[in-house]
Amino acid sequence: MPKALVGRKAGMTQVFTEAGEVVPVTVIQAGPCVVMQVKSAEGKDGENGLVLGFGDKKRSRARRPELGLARTVGTEPKQVLRQVPCDEPTSFTVGQELTVDIFREVGAVDVTGTSKGRGFQGVMKRWGAKGGPASHGSMSHRRIGSVSSSTWPGRVRRGSHFPGRMGGDRVTARHLQLVRVDTGRGLLLVGGSVPGPVGGLVLVRESKKISRSRHHHPHVV
């Protein structure tokens, strides 16, 4: 079963271990997701996967293809459609609902989201540059330093750090400890922070690698 769900970042809080240690966690409202399409490598799609639908959309705002897909599945038009890989797509049926129960036996997850957009930023905030002298008379408090040399290479090297747009990128936080699964409210409590603002869309998947982070807390109450 592909252990993946689409959800929204609800914010951060903290939980306590049996020893009284505080564990910061991110709360994710994950699912429920509806299987909108089942793709098979033997078919015209050429790959195995599932298309998951998350969140209902008003029919007045849905386009004709979205309405047709929803009519075929027997559900409401969805706000978000995401395709996830699946080794055995034939074990799923169109219209099947997936909830946070699929993460009950999962220890770590990967969370993919869009990082917060910071707009146009300088090198100190964007790249962590040291900056120039901060004393009186300096004309380069937060400006970029030398980016080239006179004779060789005689040009600005590719990949040099400059001011520019910061954030708004697709980012994946890997090997995050899954601290708690709240099936009653459809919540996932993930250790640490995840990319994106509160209310931002995220894709939660089972981590393929074993996390060796020191933030492993198996006994959380």
Secondary structure as GFF3:
##gff-version 3
##sequence-region A 1 221
A	DSSP	beta_strand	4	16	.	.	.	ID=ss1
A	DSSP	beta_strand	22	30	.	.	.	ID=ss2
A	DSSP	beta_strand	33	39	.	.	.	ID=ss3
A	DSSP	beta_strand	49	56	.	.	.	ID=ss4
A	DSSP	three_ten_helix	59	61	.	.	.	ID=ss5
A	DSSP	alpha_helix	64	73	.	.	.	ID=ss6
A	DSSP	beta_strand	78	85	.	.	.	ID=ss7
A	DSSP	three_ten_helix	89	91	.	.	.	ID=ss8
A	DSSP	beta_strand	97	98	.	.	.	ID=ss9
A	DSSP	three_ten_helix	100	103	.	.	.	ID=ss10
A	DSSP	beta_strand	108	114	.	.	.	ID=ss11
A	DSSP	beta_strand	119	121	.	.	.	ID=ss12
A	DSSP	alpha_helix	123	127	.	.	.	ID=ss13
A	DSSP	beta_strand	164	166	.	.	.	ID=ss14
A	DSSP	beta_strand	170	182	.	.	.	ID=ss15
A	DSSP	beta_strand	187	191	.	.	.	ID=ss16
A	DSSP	beta_strand	201	206	.	.	.	ID=ss17
###
